[in-house]
Amino acid sequence: MITFDAVHKRFANGTTAVDDLTLEMPEGGITVLVGSSGCGKTTTLRMINRMVDPTSGTIRVAGQDILEADAAELRRGIGYVIQQSGLFPHRTVLDNIATVPLLLGWGRKKARARASELLETVGLTADAGRRYPHQLPAASSSASVSRGRWRRIRPYC
């Protein structure tokens, strides 16, 4: 479970991005943050993995206060979306997906096998895993793999 207890985030320039957020995200559930541009959705997500630290309040992942955890270990222990601009351009989709398992010491064969399973889970072929980020279809592309399927794989990368 991920919990936010009276969390605030105020940036150095005085902008308040998150104001008194109290929220529980149950394990195994789906939580959706909906709001207008600039309302704090991305900041909220970035605080979970300590890309941004809260100004005050407490965020817990599986009962542990994130500020007491090693940031790198915390990030390796949770899955999160890396948008296309955050992908490693010199690595295939499959190898982008396998990055965190490799960092956890899984070994290349096991990490790539799991990445292949994830490709299958979202209905993509092994061929999709051999492509590079620059080969992913753009929104206006008429590629053979639907844009919807690419949207489903991008969160795993």
C-alpha positions, 0 to 999 in steps of 0.5 A: 500500500502507498499512503500519503499523510498530510503531504505538501510540496512547495518548490523554492520559487514559492509554487505549491504543487501539492497541498495537504494530500492524504490518500491511500493507494491499496496494494493490487488496486488501481489508483487514477490521478485526474486533474488539469495540467499543473495540478500536482499529478506528476509531482505526486507520482515523483514524490513516491519514488523520491525524484522529488521529496515532499516539503512536509507530511509522510509518504509510506510504501509498504509501511516504510517512510520513503524518506528513511529508505535509500532512494535507489533501492526504493526506485528499484522496488517499485514499478513506474511509467517511464515516458518515451523521452526517458527511454534509453535510445540505444537499447531495444524496447525489450532491454528497456523493460529489463533494465530494473530487473538487471539492476536487481541482479536477476541476470540477463537471461531471466530479465529478458525472459520476464520482459518478453512475458510483459510484451506478451501480456500487452499483446505485442510480439517479440518483433516489437521488443527488438525495436528501438525507441525511435522506431516506436510509431508516432501518434500520426503514424500508420504503422502495422502495430496499433498506437494503442498497443504501443501506448500499452508497452510504453509504460513497461519501458 
